[in-house]
Amino acid sequence: MEIYVESHTDSRGNLEYNLDLSERRAQSTVQYVISKGIEESKISGEGFGESKPVINCGENCSDEEYQKNRRSEFIIVKR
């Protein structure tokens, strides 16, 4: 199995900061999964900043909506 991690942020910071934050989130998620026994060659990840929100509310989000946009998603690339 091969897994790809996509990590995201809310829209509170500037674009550059959010892209960096999501990249760090992706790499932290990948490292966590590796620490649990998954082979390093079987998982990779990338940060997308605020470009793919679950809830597209812009700057008018509630705290709950902001929280839903901060996430890491696991995508199974190959079984």
N, C-alpha and C positions, 0 to 999 in steps of 0.2 A: 504494500500500500504506500502511496505517496500523498503527502498532505501539504497544502499551501495555506498559509495564514495571511489574511487581510486584516489590517488593523486600522482603526478610524478614531477621529476625535470629534468633539463638538465644534461649534463655530465661534467660541469665545476669544481665542487668541488670533494673532495674525496668521496669514496663510503659511509663511515660512516656518514659524514656530510650530504650528499644528502638523505640518508635514514631518518635521523632525521628531516631534513627540510621537506621532503614529509609527514612525520607523523604529523608534526605540521600543515602543509597545510591541511591535511585531517581533523584534529580535528577542525581547524578554520572554514573550510567549513561546517562541521557538526554543529558546534555551531551557525553559521550564519543562517543555515536553521531552526534550532530549534528556534532561535530568531524571525523568521518570522511566527511561529505558528505550525510547524510540531512537533508532539509528539516525545520526546526523544527516546522512545522505537521503533520508526519506521525508525530510520536512524542510520547508523554506518559507519565507514570509516577506511581506512588503507593507509599507505604510502608505495610506492614501489621504492622510490629513482629514479635512472636512468635506472632501469632494463627493462622497457617497453616503449622505445621511440616510438613516432609517426614517426619520421624521424631518421633513424639509420645512422647518419653521424659521430659518434664518436667525435674526437677532431677537425674535419674539418668542423664544422657547421658554417653557416652564423648566424648573430644575429637573423634573422627571424626564422631560423630552431631551434636555441636554445629556442626561445620564444615559439614555438609550442610544444616543449617537456615539458615545465613547465605548468602543467594543473591539474585540478581536473575533473574527469568524474563521472557522476551519472549513476548507474546501478539499474534498477528496478528489485528487487529480487522477489517480490510478488505483484500481483495486487489485 
